Amino acid sequence: MNIASIETIAVAIPYKHDGALTGFGGTVWPKMSYLLIKVATEDGLTGWGEAFGYNAIPATIAAMETIVKPLALGQDTADIAALMHKLKKPLHIFGRSGPVQYALSGLDIALWDIAGKRAGKSVAALLSKSTRTSVPAYKSFMRLTDPEVVSRACKRALQQGYKSLKLHEISVEAVAAAREAIGDETSLTLDVNCEWRADDAIRMAERLAPYKLKWLEEPVWPPEDLAGLMRLRRASSIPVALGENLANAPSFMPLIEAGAVDYFQPSVTKVGGISELRDVAEAAADHGRTLAPHSPYFGPGLLATLQLAGAYPHIGEIEVFGVDLENTLFGDVGRVGKDGVLKIPEAPGLGADPDPQMIERYRIQ
């Protein structure tokens, strides 16, 4: 069935985060901003996707409206992989990463949502004959900086039922405060967002070793420094994680084959949607690697990640952004339980549609 319409819908929801107002990409985020992609087919079905996102939303909207949408309208959705290949090949001249790829990611997710609804199955059931119904979550804080604030936030996360936490700090003092607050039994990971050159990363990894990190995420600048990553991996006992900034499934393959990375972290709203993340998941499984998808989302990007976790058991945990939203788009769907576990929606498609009242309330006009 052919695509009848594609709509971009930006929403911004107020949040609280352990007394801190922070953000990424060189800006402070007063609200959490997400870009929804609404796709309708000629038979009346509607699918929801999510395209990255945050500071890049205006650019992603422009890419969708002026580049991707004119090519996608009227296209047959029966074979998602064939359609996405048909779109990606002529568009590669605009870059295999960035806003065009983000727009394609949102479209792909929406098409999988439609495919599941048409088949009467969850996306997980479309991807695999064997699915699971839940997956552990880990709380992923924004950068809090102050060790006292970090300690307080970690203690509150334990009270909420989380068994695993992720920091975005760049000081040993903040990591030490977190470990002291949570004890030795709780899993702790650290994402430094490509903060250090390889030599500095090796020195910092040595200083961080006593704090028993499950992984050190995006430790090296520039992120393309494969030789530096391999030197770090050989020098340090801390496992390495990365992948949110890799542009597409083929870009993961050299890292998977080189053995420089322990945890691979594709981001469904950036990498090309469910189709490309599926390819990464299958390649990682073939090489005995673990997947830990990047998913600091509250929209269809989170639900898509959950569906993938339902299909692929080597996705060990799901990242949940450690902020408290004023409201959610999906009610209780995608909400972490008191046991620190996320239920994987079993309804057709992604498992839930966003609440239209919440969309209108928080829509950016």
C-alpha positions in Angstrom: 0.0 0.0 0.0 1.3 3.4 -1.0 2.3 6.3 1.3 -0.4 9.0 1.2 1.0 11.6 3.6 4.0 12.4 5.9 3.8 14.9 8.7 6.5 16.3 11.0 5.4 17.1 14.5 7.8 18.7 17.0 6.9 18.5 20.7 8.7 20.0 23.7 7.8 18.8 27.2 9.0 20.4 30.5 11.1 18.3 32.8 12.9 18.1 36.1 16.3 16.5 36.6 17.5 16.3 40.2 17.7 20.0 40.7 19.8 20.6 37.6 19.0 22.2 34.3 21.4 21.0 31.7 21.7 19.7 28.2 24.0 18.5 25.4 25.2 19.9 22.1 26.5 23.1 23.6 23.1 24.3 24.9 20.9 24.1 28.0 17.6 22.3 27.4 14.7 24.0 29.2 12.4 21.3 27.8 12.8 17.9 26.2 12.2 18.2 22.5 11.3 15.4 20.1 10.4 15.1 16.5 7.6 12.8 15.6 7.0 11.5 12.1 3.4 10.6 11.2 2.9 8.5 8.1 -0.4 7.5 6.6 -1.0 5.0 3.8 -3.7 4.9 1.2 -5.6 2.1 3.1 -6.1 4.4 6.1 -3.4 3.0 8.4 -1.2 5.4 10.4 2.3 4.8 11.7 4.5 6.8 14.0 8.2 7.3 13.9 10.8 9.5 15.6 13.6 11.3 13.9 16.6 12.8 15.8 16.2 15.2 17.5 16.9 17.9 20.1 19.0 20.8 18.8 18.9 19.3 15.2 15.1 19.3 15.0 14.8 22.4 12.6 17.4 20.8 10.3 15.7 17.4 10.4 12.3 18.9 9.6 13.8 20.8 6.6 15.5 17.5 5.4 12.2 15.6 5.6 10.0 18.3 4.1 12.3 19.3 1.2 14.4 16.2 0.4 12.9 12.9 1.8 9.2 13.5 1.7 8.9 14.4 -2.0 10.6 11.1 -2.9 8.7 9.0 -0.4 5.1 10.1 -1.1 3.3 7.6 -3.3 5.9 4.8 -2.7 4.8 1.3 -2.0 5.4 0.2 1.6 5.0 -3.6 1.1 8.8 -4.2 1.2 10.3 -1.7 3.7 13.9 -2.8 3.0 13.5 -2.3 -0.7 11.9 1.1 -0.3 14.5 2.4 2.1 17.3 1.3 -0.3 15.4 3.0 -3.1 15.4 6.3 -1.0 18.9 6.1 0.5 20.8 5.4 -2.7 20.0 8.7 -4.5 20.2 10.7 -1.2 23.6 9.5 -0.2 25.2 12.5 -1.9 23.8 14.7 0.9 25.6 12.6 3.5 25.1 9.2 5.1 24.7 10.8 8.4 23.0 14.0 9.8 19.5 15.4 9.1 18.7 13.4 5.9 19.6 10.1 7.7 17.6 11.2 10.7 14.6 11.9 8.6 14.9 8.5 6.9 15.2 6.9 10.4 11.9 8.4 11.4 10.2 7.3 8.2 11.5 3.8 8.6 10.2 3.5 12.1 6.8 4.7 11.1 6.7 2.1 8.2 7.5 -0.7 10.6 4.7 0.5 12.9 2.3 0.4 9.9 3.6 -3.1 8.9 2.9 -4.4 12.3 -0.6 -3.0 12.4 -1.3 -4.4 9.0 -0.1 -7.8 10.1 -1.8 -7.7 13.5 1.6 -8.3 15.1 4.1 -6.4 17.2 7.3 -5.3 15.5 9.2 -7.7 17.7 7.1 -10.5 16.4 7.8 -9.4 12.8 11.5 -9.5 13.5 11.7 -12.8 15.4 9.7 -15.9 16.0 10.9 -15.9 19.6 10.3 -12.7 21.6 10.5 -11.7 25.3 8.0 -9.5 27.2 10.3 -7.3 29.3 13.9 -6.0 29.5 15.9 -4.4 32.3 16.3 -0.6 32.2 19.2 1.6 33.2 18.7 5.2 34.2 20.8 7.5 32.1 21.5 10.9 33.8 22.3 14.1 32.0 25.6 15.8 33.1 25.2 16.9 36.7 28.8 17.9 37.4 28.6 18.5 41.1 29.5 15.3 43.0 27.0 16.0 45.7 24.2 16.3 43.1 25.4 13.1 41.4 25.3 11.3 44.7 21.8 12.5 45.5 20.5 11.6 42.0 22.0 8.1 42.2 20.4 7.4 45.6 17.0 8.5 44.3 17.4 6.2 41.3 18.0 3.2 43.6 14.8 4.1 45.5 13.0 4.1 42.1 14.0 0.5 41.6 16.9 0.8 39.1 19.6 -1.7 39.3 21.9 0.0 36.7 22.9 3.6 36.2 24.8 5.7 33.6 26.6 8.9 34.2 27.6 11.6 31.7 30.4 13.0 33.9 34.0 13.8 33.0 35.6 14.0 36.5 36.9 11.2 38.6 35.3 12.9 41.7 31.8 12.6 40.3 32.3 9.0 39.4 33.6 8.3 42.9 30.6 10.0 44.4 28.3 7.8 42.4 30.0 4.6 43.3 30.0 5.5 47.0 26.3 6.3 46.9 25.2 3.1 45.2 27.7 0.5 46.6 29.5 -2.2 44.7 26.5 -4.3 43.6 24.8 -1.7 41.3 26.0 -1.6 37.7 27.6 1.8 36.8 28.5 3.0 33.3 30.1 6.2 32.2 29.6 8.2 28.9 32.0 11.0 28.4 30.7 12.0 25.0 34.1 11.9 23.2 35.8 14.1 25.7 39.5 13.0 25.6 42.2 12.4 23.1 43.4 8.8 23.1 46.4 9.3 25.4 44.3 11.3 27.9 41.6 8.6 27.7 44.1 5.9 28.6 45.3 7.9 31.6 41.7 8.6 32.7 40.7 5.0 32.3 43.5 4.0 34.7 42.2 6.5 37.3 38.6 5.3 36.8 39.5 1.6 37.1 38.9 1.4 40.9 35.2 2.4 40.4 34.3 -0.9 38.6 32.6 0.6 35.5 30.6 -1.8 33.4 31.7 0.2 30.4 33.4 3.5 29.4 31.3 5.1 26.6 32.6 7.2 23.7 35.9 7.8 25.5 38.0 9.1 22.5 38.0 12.3 20.5 37.7 12.3 17.5 35.2 9.4 17.5 36.7 8.2 14.2 40.1 7.5 15.9 39.9 3.7 15.6 43.6 3.3 16.3 43.3 5.3 19.5 40.3 3.2 20.5 42.2 0.0 20.0 45.1 1.4 22.0 42.7 2.2 24.8 41.0 -1.2 24.7 44.4 -2.9 25.0 45.6 -0.7 27.8 42.5 -0.7 30.0 40.5 -3.4 31.7 37.3 -1.3 31.4 35.1 -2.5 28.5 34.5 0.1 25.7 31.0 1.1 24.4 30.1 3.4 21.5 27.9 3.7 18.4 25.3 6.4 18.8 27.3 8.6 16.3 27.9 5.9 13.8 25.9 6.8 10.7 24.6 3.5 9.4 24.9 -0.2 9.7 28.0 -0.6 7.4 29.9 1.9 9.6 29.7 -0.6 12.5 31.3 -3.4 10.6 35.0 -2.4 10.8 34.6 -1.9 14.6 32.8 -5.2 15.1 35.5 -7.0 13.1 38.4 -5.2 14.8 37.3 -6.1 18.3 37.9 -2.6 19.6 34.4 -2.3 21.1 32.6 -4.5 23.6 29.1 -2.9 23.6 27.6 -1.5 20.4 25.2 1.4 20.7 23.2 2.2 17.5 20.6 4.8 17.9 17.4 4.0 16.1 16.4 7.6 15.4 19.9 8.3 13.8 21.2 5.1 12.3 18.5 4.6 9.7 15.6 3.3 11.8 14.6 -0.3 12.7 15.9 -1.7 9.4 19.5 -0.6 9.9 19.6 -1.3 13.6 18.3 -4.8 12.8 21.4 -5.3 10.5 23.7 -4.1 13.3 22.0 -6.4 15.8 22.4 -9.4 13.5 26.1 -8.6 12.7 26.8 -8.2 16.4 25.2 -11.5 17.2 27.3 -13.2 14.5 30.4 -11.9 16.2 29.4 -12.6 19.8 29.0 -8.9 20.7 26.5 -7.3 23.0 24.1 -4.5 21.9 23.2 -1.6 24.2 21.2 0.7 22.0 21.3 4.5 22.5 17.7 5.4 23.4 17.3 8.7 25.5 13.9 9.1 24.0 10.3 9.2 25.2 8.6 9.0 21.8 8.4 6.3 19.2 12.2 6.0 19.3 11.9 4.4 22.7 9.1 2.0 21.6 11.1 1.0 18.5 14.1 0.2 20.7 11.9 -1.9 23.0 10.5 -3.8 20.1 14.1 -4.5 18.9 14.9 -5.7 22.5 11.9 -8.0 22.3 13.4 -9.6 19.2 17.1 -9.7 20.1 18.2 -11.3 23.4 21.7 -9.9 23.1 20.3 -6.4 23.9 20.9 -6.7 27.6 19.4 -3.4 28.9 17.5 -0.4 27.6 18.7 3.2 28.3 16.0 5.4 29.9 16.6 9.1 30.1 16.9 10.1 33.8 14.6 13.0 33.8 11.0 13.4 35.1 8.7 14.7 32.3 5.7 16.8 33.1 3.7 14.3 31.0 4.4 11.4 28.7 3.1 10.8 25.2 2.2 7.1 25.8 0.8 7.1 29.4 2.2 4.1 31.2 3.6 2.4 28.1 7.4 2.8 28.2 7.4 3.6 31.9 9.9 1.8 34.1 8.4 -0.4 36.8 9.3 -0.4 40.4 11.5 -3.4 39.8 13.6 -1.4 37.2 12.2 -3.4 34.3 10.4 -2.2 31.1 7.5 -4.1 29.6 7.8 -4.6 25.9 4.4 -3.6 24.3 2.7 -6.5 22.6 0.0 -4.7 20.7 0.4 -4.5 16.9 3.2 -2.2 15.5 5.2 -0.3 18.0 2.6 -1.2 20.6 1.0 2.2 21.2 0.2 5.5 19.5 0.9 8.9 21.1 -1.9 10.6 22.9 -3.3 13.2 20.6 -4.2 15.5 23.5 -0.5 15.3 24.7 0.6 16.1 21.2 -1.6 19.2 20.9 -0.6 20.3 24.4 3.1 20.2 23.8 3.3 20.7 20.1 5.8 23.4 18.9 3.9 25.5 16.4 
